[in-house]
Amino acid sequence: MKKTDPYAALRFREFNIFLLVRFAMVFAWSMQFVVIEWEVYSITKNPLSLGIIGLMEVIPAVSMALFAGHIVDQQEKRSLLFKCIFGFSIVSLGLFLLTWPLIVGNLSTNTVLYAVYFLVFLGGIVRAFLGPTIFSLFSLLVPKKIYPNAATWSSSVWQMGSVVGPAVGGFAIHWIGVHWSMCFVFSFSVMALLLLLQIPKKPIMNPNIGEPILKSLKEGIKFVKNTRVILGALTLDMFAVLFGGAVALLPIYAQDILKVGPEGFGILRAAPAIGALLIMFTSAHFPLNKNAGMKLLGAIFGFGICIIVFGVSTWFWVSVIALFLSGATDGISMVIRSTILQLRTPDAMRGRVASVNSMFVGSSNELGAFESGLTAKLMGTVTAVVFGGGMTLLTVLGTGFFFPKLRKLDLQKDLEEHERE
């Protein structure tokens, strides 16, 4: 297999099935989030309600993350992923029923709102297990020497789902309404379940099955803490996503500032993911391993600038371009961070490290949504977005100073070592 083969990971059948499963899940999850965001803001007209949606998902996702990582390292990954997807399908089915006019018409606004928050909370529990399980199963489907290429394709598929899901969500709200949009989400979760059955069960790589949970969790946290490159990358991305969570306020921009309706909302919501997707496809042909640390810092700095431009823009297409470029810079960050985690994490600890990653990065999306909703309520929408972009720039400068190993990181050496295996 040639070192420069951009399609190396796609030559493995099980990995291709894995990508289809991941696409179906990301599509369903991101479309569901967009549809529920729109519905909640439509019935409340309160920016804080958008933040609460994120908070309801992040509370269980964070509080259960370490425990989930321990469970993932102790159990067979394919079967556990099946259980996670089944749990999500139950949540999406519940939201489908909750948006049925025959049911909603007999309920008060507060009752509907609290029921939505409850189902989103259940989804957060599922997500605590889903991320570490996907991360761990990934490593069992391809040889280590092509982890960087596989990470690029996996991230690309994640972004593809993030592109199509929000775009379809926005247009589906306009064409078929919120209720049938949720039916579409449910159907994709069922499709993911059927696809996953095509992957056989995999061996458990952890030699310490039955290890006490506290000892197991302590080892995972200690590993991340002592591996400065991983800790620095997670810290950088966590604060960048936390303060750059302008996407959570897109319903406000679409309805009240840019006045572009659900179709424009779908375009705005998809623009960052389109930018990230193009970057990821490009990086499969032109890897980002050389001088990865400086590329990571530069990408997040550019992300902060794009968020500021979006915040002050009152022109629809300027806003779309700013979001597109923010996605492109975020895509660079995602590819590099994924490669760092896959190359530097031992097989036996993947679940626990991924759970720490989900606490740092994955959950910061929802915390960022809450932060954006809260600051928008306190200081106004535009000021809140500009503030978040400025804090992102400061985060990059601070990370570069406090994590010199990350700044000097070159992943080419890691890749060459794995290619010799």
N, C-alpha and C positions, 0 to 999 in steps of 0.2 A: 504494500500500500504506500503510495507516494506521500511524502511529507506535506506536499502542497495541495493534496486532494481536498477541495472544499466540500465534497459530498461524502467524506469518509464515513461519518456516522449514519448516513442514510442507506448504507449498504447492509445494515443489520435489520432484519424484518421486525424483530420484537421492538426495537427502538422506534421504528416507523409507526407501529401500533400505539406505542407509548405517546408519540407526538399527537396522534389523532385523539387519544383520550384526553391529553392535556388541552388541546385546542377546544374540544367540546366542553370541558369543564370551565376553562377561562371564558369562553364565549358565554356560557350560561350564567356564570357568576357576575361578569361585568355587565351583561345585559340586564340581569335582575337588579343590580345596584342602581343602574340608570333609571329603570322603570319605577322602582320604589322611591328614588330621590324625587322624580317628577311628581309622582302621586302625592307624596307627603308634603312637598312644598305647595302643590296646588290646593290642598285642603287646609293648610295652616298659614301660608304666606309668612312664615317665620324662619329666618336664616338659621336660628339656633336649632330648629328641628332637624335640619340637614346634618348638623354636627352631632346631634344625639344619635342619629342612625349609625354614624361611625363609632360613637362611644359604645353603643350596645353590642357592636361586633367585637370591638377591641378588648373589652373587659374580660370575656371568657378566653379570647385568643391569647392574651398575655398571661392571665392567671393560671391557665392550664398548659402553657407552652412547654415548660420544663418537664412536667409529668408526661406530656404527650411524647416528647423526645425519648424519654426512658422507655416507654411502651413500644415505640417504633423500633428501637434497637433490640428489643426482646422478642419481637414477633415477625412472622413472615409478611413480607411487604405487599405482595399482590393482593392477598386476602384482606389486609388492613385497608388498602386503598379502596377496595370494593365496598367495605363498610362505610368509609368516609363519603364516597359518592352516593351511596344509598341514603345516608343521612341528609346530604344536601338535597336530594330529590324529594324527601319528605318535607323539607323546609319550603322548597319552591312550590310543591303541591299545596301547602298551607297558604302561601301568598296568593296562589291562583284562586283558591276558594274565597280568600278574604277580600279579593277585588271583584268578586262576582256581584253585580248590581242587585240581584235578588237577596243576597245576604247583607251587603253593605247598607242597602236601603232601610233595613230594620235596626241598624246600629247607630249610636251616636258617633260624632267625629272623634272624640277622645277614646272611645272603645276601640275603634278601628286603628287609631294611632298607637295605642298601647299594645294591641295585638301584633301590629307590624313590628314594633320594637322587640316584642317577645320572640317572634320568629327569627328576626335578625340576630338576637342573642343566641338562639340555638344554632344558627349558622356559624357564629363565632366559635362555638364549641367544636363544631366539625372542622373548621379551619385550623384550629390548634393542632389537629392530627394530620390534616391533609398535606400541608407544606412539608413537614419532615418526612412523611411517607413517600411523597413524590421524589424528593431529593435523594432518599436512600435507594429507592427502586431504580432510579436513573443510573446509578453506579454499577448496577448488576446487569445492565443490558449492553454495554459496550466496553472494549478494552481501555485500560487507563491511558494508553498513549494517544487516544483520540478524545479524551475528556474535553479539551478546549473546543474542538470542533463540535462535539455533541452539545456542550453547554451553549454554544452560539445558536445552534438549531433549536434547542429547547427554549431558549429565551426568545428566539424569533417567533416560534409558534405561540408562546405566551403573549407576545405583542400582537400577533395576528388575531388572536382571540379578543384581545383588548381593542383592536381596531374594529372588527366586524361586530362584536357584541354591542358596544355603545351606539354605533351607527345604525344597526338594525333596530336597537331599542328605541332610538329617537324617531325613526320613520315608522316603526310599528305602533308607537303610541298614537301617531297621527292617522295611520291607516286602519288599524284594527282595535285600538284602544288598549288601556292598561291591562284589562282582564285577559284578553286573548294573547297579549304579549307575554304574560306569565305562563300561559299554556305552552308557548314556544320554548320558553326557558326549561320547563319541566321535560319536554320531549328531548332536549339535548342532554339532559342529565341521564335519562334512560338510555340514550344512544351510547354515552360514555360507559355505562355499566356493561352493555353488550359487547363493546369493543374490548374492554379490559379482560373479558373471559378468554380472549384469544392469546393472552400471555400466560404461560405456565407459571406455577408457583416457583419461588426462588429460595435458595438456601439462606439461613440466618448466619450472617458473618460475625456476629458478636460471640466471642468465646466465653463470656461471663454471663450466660443465661442464668437467671435467678439471683443476680447480684442485688444486694439491698438498694432500695431506691435512693436513699440519701447519699450513699457512697457513689452511686452511678451519676446522680445529678452533680455532685461536687466535682467529679472528674471532668464532666463536660464543661462546666463553668471555668474550671482551672485551665483547661486546654485553650479555650478562647481567650482568657485573660493573659496567658503566657505567650500566645502567638500574636505578636504585636501587629503583624500585617493584617490578619483577619480582624482583630479588634479595631484597628484604625479604619479599615474599609467599612465595617458595620457602623461604627460611630459616625463617619462622614455621611453615609447614605441615610442613616436614621434622622439626623438633624436636617439634612437637605429636604427629605420628604416631609418631615414634620412641619417645617416652616414654608415649604413650597407647595402646600396643599391647596393651591388655587382651584384645582379641578372640582373640589367639593362645592365651590360657589358658582359653578357654571349655570345652574338653573336660574340664579339671580341675574347673571350677565345676559343669558338668553332671553329671559322674560322682561326684565326691568331696565337694563342698560343698553344692550345692543338691539333688543326687541326683534328677535329673529324667529321666535316660535320653536316648536318641537323639532322641525327639520334642521334649523340652524343649531339647535342644541345638540343634535346628533353629530353634526359636522364638528362643532367645537369639542365635543367629548371624544371624538375619534382622532382629532388632529395630532395630539401628542403620541398616540400609539402608532399612527402612520409614520411619523418621523422616526420613532424608535425602530420600527420594523424595517425601514429602508436601511438604516445604519447597521442593523444586525445582519441582514442579507449581505451587505457590503463587507462586513467583518469576516464572514465565512470565506471570502476570497482574499481579503487583506487583513490577516489577524492583527489583534491589538496587543500581542504579548510583549513586544519590545517597548521599553520605557513605560510600562503599564501604569506605574504609580503617578507619573506626571500627567499622563493622559486622563487618568481618573480624576485628579484634582482639577485639571483644566475643563473637563466636561461638566463637572458640578458647578464650577464658577460660571460657565456659559449658561447653565440651567437657571441660575439665580437671575442673571441679566434678562433672560427671556421672560421670566415670571414678572419682573418689574415692568417690562414693556407691555405685556398683556394687561397688567393691572391698570395702566393709565390709558390704554387704547379705548376709543369710542367708535372705531371703524371695524366692521365685522371681519374683513379679510386681513387687516393688520393683526387682529386678535388671533385669527386662524394660523397665520404664519408664525406668530410668536409661540403659540402652543405647539405647532409642528416642530419648530427648532428646539423647544424645551424637551420634546419627546426624543429628538435625535441625540441631544446631549445626555439625556437620561438613559438612552439605549446603550451608549458607550459605557456608562457607569455599570449598567446591569450585566453586560457581557464580561467586563473585567472582574466584577465582584463574583459572579458565578464561577468563573474560571479559577479565581483564587480559592474559593471554598472547595471546589471539586479536587483541585490538585493538592491542597494543604491539609485536607481532613482524612484521618484514618478510617477505613471501612467500618470498624467496630463502633465508631462514635458519630456516624453520619446523622442519625436521628437526633441526638442531643445537640450537636452543633447546628443543625438545621433549625431546631427549636429556639436556640439562642438567636439565630439569624431572624427568625420570624418575630421574636420579641423586639429586636432592634429595628428591623426594616419593614417587615410585613405589617406589623401592627401600627407603625408610625403613619401609614396611610390613613388609618381611621383616626388616630390621634391628631394627625394633621387636619383631617376633616373637621374634627371637633374644635381644634385651635382656630381654624379659619372661620367656622361658624360663630364662635365666641367673639373673636376679634372684630368680625364684621358687624356683630350686634353692638359692640362697645365703641368702635371707632369708625364704622362705615366700611362698606365693601371694598372700595378702591384702596383706601388707606391700609386696610388689612392685607391685601394682596401685595402691595408695595413693601410693607413692613416685612412680610414673609420672605420676599425676594432678597431684601437687604440682609436679613439674618442668615440666609443661605450663603451669601458672599462671605460674611464673617466666619461662618462655619468652615468653609474651605481654607481660609487663612489659618485658623486655629488648628485644624487637623494637620495641615502641612508642617506646622511648627512642632506640635506635640508628638507626631508619629513620623519621624524621619525615615524609618525603614519602609514605610508605605510610600513616601515620596520618592525613594530611590529604587522602588521595586521594579524588577525586570523578570517577567514570567517565562522568557525564552529558555532560561536555564532549567526551570522546572519541566518544561515541555520536552527538552532534549533528554533529560533523565528518564522520563516515562517512555519515550520512544525507544530507548535502549533496552527496556525490560522485555 
